[in-house]
């Protein structure tokens, strides 16, 4: 049986980009919880936010996290706020190796400043919003993380090498045979 690798972090940290490349390298299936939710509902996340509010979106996100963490041998890029609910944090920790992709708000802002599809960034001061979100969420990211990887200024190839080099040790610490990460 293969173990899941779950990526958490704030928007713009590189969860989807890194997740896709890691899945390719490890020959695992990749899922992005936000894209999966959009495919399942047939509408965009901004539409869900505008109709159901953040609470309605988080309810739907919780269902998707439950469904995706029940799979085995996948790479899962989670939405930045998926860790806000205790039930999601428990599922993530129980169903895989959790990697927190960490970057500072200024680096994140540079990556997402032109992306209008992020409902929480539609504010007068998106950089301050990122700072506030990181301050509120970082304790949850570190709570669930088996591994913290800096993803701010590092090249994609360096981040991927770092993850792959550290996965066997993290797996051993969790009592997982590292061959089960990508067997």
N, C-alpha and C positions, 0 to 999 in steps of 0.2 A: 504494500500500500504506500502511496506517495503522500507526503505531507504538503499542506498548503503553505504558501508564502504570501503574507498579507502586508500590504504597504499602507501606512497611515502618514498623515501630515497635512499641513495647511494647503489650501489651493495654490497651485503654482510650484509646489515642491518637487514635481517631476514624477508623481506616482504613476500616471498613465504611460508616459514616455519610458521611464525606467522599467515599469512592469512589462510592457510589450517586449522590450529588448531582453529582459531577464527570462521571460517565458520562451523566447526564441532560443536563447543559449541553453536553457535547461530542458528544452523540449516539453514544456508544460503548456496547458491551455490558459489563456489570459482572459480575465474578466475585469471590467471597470464597472463598479456598482452604479455610478450615475448613468452611464450609457445603457446598462442593463435595465435600469428603472425606466428610462425613456423608451426603450424598445418594448418593454412590458406594458407600459401605459399608452404608448402611441403619441405622447405629447412631450414637449421639452420641460426641463426642470424649471425654467422661468415661468412657464405656463402653470405648472403645478403650484409654484409659490404664489402666483397672482390669484389663482382660484381657491386654493386650500390653505394658503399661508404656510409659514415655516413649520408649524405643528403638524399640518396635514402631510407635508413633504417628509418630515421626520418619521411619521407613522409608516409611510410607504417605504422609506429607506430601511426601517427596521425589518420589514417583511423581506426585502431584497437581501439584506445582510444575513438573515436566517437561512434563506434559500441558498445563497452562494457559499456560506461557510459549511453547509451540509455536504458540499462536493468534496472530492479528494484529489490531491495532486494538481492544484491550480495556483496561478498567481492572481491575487485579487488586489486591485487598486480601489481603495475605499474613498468615499466622499470625505472632504475635510472635516465635516461636522458629525460624521457617523459615530465618533467616540463620545458624543455628548450624552448618550443614553447608556446607563449601566448595563442593560441587557446586551447591547451591541458590544461593549467592551468585554464582557464575559465571553461572548461567542468568539470574538476575535482571538482572545488569549487561549481559549480551549481548542480552537480548530486550526492552529497553524503557528508558524514562526512569524512574529510581527516585527516589521522593520519600520521605524520612524524615520522618514526622510525629513531632515531638519535644515531649514534655511532661515535667514533673518528677514524681517518684513520688507526691508528695502530691496533685497534680492527678489523676493516674491513679487513685489509691486512691479519691478522691471519686466518680469515675465508675463504678467497678466494685465497690465495697465490698458491695453487696447482691446481686451476681451469683454464684450458687452453682454455675454451670456451668463455672467455670474451675478445672481440676484443680490447677494450680500455686499457686492462691491458697487452697487448703484447708490453711492452716498456722495456727499459734498467733499469728503476727504478720505478717499479709498486707502491711502497709506496709513492713516491713523486707524481706520477700520481694521486693517491687517494687523497692526500693532495690538489693538484691543482683542481681536480674535485669538492671536497667538498667546497673549497673556492669559486669557481665559481657558484656552484649550491645551496649552503645553503640559500642564500636570496630567491630563488624560492621555496624551500621546506617550509621555514617559511611563505612565502606569502600565500601559499595554505592551510597551516595546520590549522585545527580547534583544534588539539590536538598534542602535541609533547611528545613522549614517548622515554625514553632512552632504547636502545636495545643492548648496547655494552656488558657489563659483566653480565647483569641480566639473571637469569634462564628464560627459556621459560614460565614456569608456572607463574612466578612473572610478566612477561610482560603481559601475557594474563589477569591475575587478575587486573592489573593496568588499562588496556584498558577497561575491562568490568565495573570496578568501576566508571570510568570517563565518559563512553558513555552517561548515562542519563543526566548528567549536560551539556555536549557538545551539545546533541540533544536539550535540553531546550534552550540553548543559540542561537541555529540556528532556533528556533521556530518549532522544530520537536517533535511530541509526542514520547517519548522514547519507547512506546509500539510498534511503527512502525519500530524500529531497528530490532527486531527479533520477530515479531508477527506471 
